[in-house]
Amino acid sequence: MRSLASAAAAFSLAFTAAPDAGAQTLIRDTEIEVMLRDFTDPLLQAAGLRPEEVGMYIVGENTINAFVTRGQNIFVNTGTILEADTPNMLKGVLAHETGHISGAHLARMGDGVRGAYATMALTMGLGILAALAGEGGAAGALMASSGQFGTLAFATYTRTQESAADQAGLQFLEATGQSGEGLVRFFERFRYQEVMSEARRYPYFRSHPLSGDRIGALQRRVEASPYRHVQDSEEDIDRLRRAQAKIYGFLATPEQVFFRYPESDQSLYGRYARTVAYYRTGRLQNARSEIESLLEDEPENPYFHELYGQLLFESGRAGEAIPHHQRTVELAPDAPLFRINLAMAMIATEDRAFLDDARRHLTAALAQEQDNSFAWYQLSLVHERMGETALAQFAIAEQAYALGDNMRAFQFASRAREGLDHGSPAWIRAAEIMAITQPTAAELRRTQREQQRRYLDSAPAGR
């Protein structure tokens, strides 16, 4: 696992911009992404949605939150995954968020805002009429409370959407033969959030307000469901526990990891979490002993090979990491992050014999994730080392475009197009990037001024 800002695989954190969601700490991890997809895709299909059109993002924050944004994107905090006692609890949250997407609630949020403004304007109007009638006290009270009435109107609209998403989520769970008990249990556990101040509430319950009536309506629906007593499969329980151990290993402090998973805990989950904690504290030999014991138990587990490869790579042993990353690709050839990890290790060896294979793996990964900026950067390194300057510039243009840096994308696409074969796919794509990112005259002037300022700042004194 890795953050989107720093790479496309392995665990490390950095800040990056989430699609339409503000600055978020996004994490990439194939094992957790596959689990979330397997839990969510049946719900999306039950809702009449196309899973491939719905983005799934993991937010590296150990607070409870999950939300959707425009463009059909679901975001789930690692804290929500950690707090789920059962897979059914997590599936309940995912079903609820699917309800928001299927109900087009974000697209309709403007209706709620307009309604709140209308209420506020009406209250202000009544205050003005009271003032004209000579009722100064009443006028002041009405006009002062107009904002509060507007907020109440919007809150009513939000509660209506939340209740609708609840009922839709339960419908999708039933349609897939699953219990809705997990969603009720999730809300019941945090009912106390209802009485906390807004500042102290978990992010999830600031955007998903609870109420006794809402939980009661959920409970009645669940009690009437023929699937109420359906239990999670042992496989799903195991997958959730592995994901929780991995998340805890990387995001909790090593001290917390060793307290929750002491050395006396020889379960798979304990060894998984401690592998990461040992690595993070520089105890590489201990980490290797733990991960090797896991591979003895499950030699065909691609996620264990991935973690072993990461430990070696990030410890400066890129050559030793390659066999483990190769094994992940053999075991899961459709996982783009595994191919990017392998290519990254190959490039890091600085052995030219690996360049063709690195390019092949990066090209395969980008065929699945065209907007993976880290993969484009790695591909630019390959092209540069192979003496393919125009293709290296084209890859940087794609990287910049994926990151939203339109000026840089335009500049590198322009340079690349001059050296690319006329009419080739890369030449055509470079032209597309140039057309999309064409800067205005004002933007060009700002860029020129910034470049001049940097030049002057770096010039030797007295020049």
C-alpha positions, 0 to 999 in steps of 0.5 A: 500500500502507498499513498497516491502522492508518493507511489502506486503500491506499498505502504507509505503516507503523503497528502494528495488531492482526492477527486472532488473531495478536498485534500485527503490522505489517500492510500493504495493497497491491492489487498484492501481494495480487492476486499472493498470491491468484493464487498461493494460491487454486488451492492452496486449491481443491486442498485442498477449501477455499473461497478466499473464506473464507481471509484473506490478510495481508501482514506488513511485516517483512523477516524470513522468516516465514509462519504461519496462525492460527485462523479460516483466516488466512494471514500472509506476511512481506514478508521471505519474498517478498523471499527467494524466488528464484522464484515456485515458492519462494513458492508452496511456502511458501504450499502448506505453510501451506495444508497446515496449514489443511487439516489443522486443525493449529491446532485440534488444537494442544491435543492436542499441549499436552495430550500434553506436559502428560501426559508432564510429569505422568507424569515428575513422578509417577515422581519422587514414587514414587522419593522414596517409595521412598527414592531421593532422587537419582533423584526429584530428577532425574526431577522436575527433568527433567519440563519438558524431557520435556514440551517434547520431547513437544510438539516431536515433535507439532509435527514431525509436523504440519510433516511432514504439512503438507509432504506435503499442500503437495506434494500441492496443488502436484501437483494444480495441475500445479506443481513442489515443487522450490521448497519444497525449495530454500527449506528447503535454503537455510536448513538452517543455521538448524537448528544456530542457537540458538533466539534467533538463528533466523528466526521461520519456523524457530522455528515450522517446525523443520527436520531432515535427515530432513524435507528428505529426505522432501520431496526424495524426493517431489519427485523422484518427481513428474511435475511436478518440472521444471515451470518458472514462467511468465514472467508469474509471474516478472515479477509477483514481481520487481515486488512485490520492487522495490516492497517493497524501495523502501518498506521498505529504507533509501533508501541500500539501494535506490539500492545495489541499484537504481542509476540505471544500472539502467533496468529496470522493476524498478529504476525502480519501486523508485527512484520510491519511494526518491526520494519518500521522500527528498523528491526529488519531481521525480525520483520523478515522472520515474521513474513517468512513464517507467513509465507511458509503457511501460505506460499502462494499468497501474493500480498505476503510476497508484496510486503516482503518485496516492499521491506527489501526494496525500501531497505535498499535491496531492490535486487532481492525484492524483484523475485517477490514482486515477480511472484505477485505478478505471476499470482495476480497478473491483473493487479496493476499495482503489483506490476508497478512495484516490480517495475520500480524495483527493476528500475532501482537496480540501474541494470539496463537489462531490466528496462524492457521488462520494466516498460512492459509492466508499466505499460500493462499497468497504465492500460488499466489505470491511465491516470496513475501519475506515479506509473507515468513517472516511472515510465519516463525514467525508463524512456530516458535511460533508453535514450527515448527523449520524446517518449520520456517527455510525453510520459512526464506530460501524462504525469502532470496531466494526471496530477492536474498540473496543466501548465507543466502538462502543456509544456512537456506535451509541446516538447514531446510532440516535436520529437514523436513520430507524426500520427503515432498514438503518442503524437495524437495523445500529446496533441490532445493534452495540448488542446485540453491544457492550452494556457491563457495569455494571463497564465503564460505571463504568470508562469514567465514571471515565476520562472524569472523570479526563480532565476533571479533568486538562484543567481549568484550574488552581485551578478 
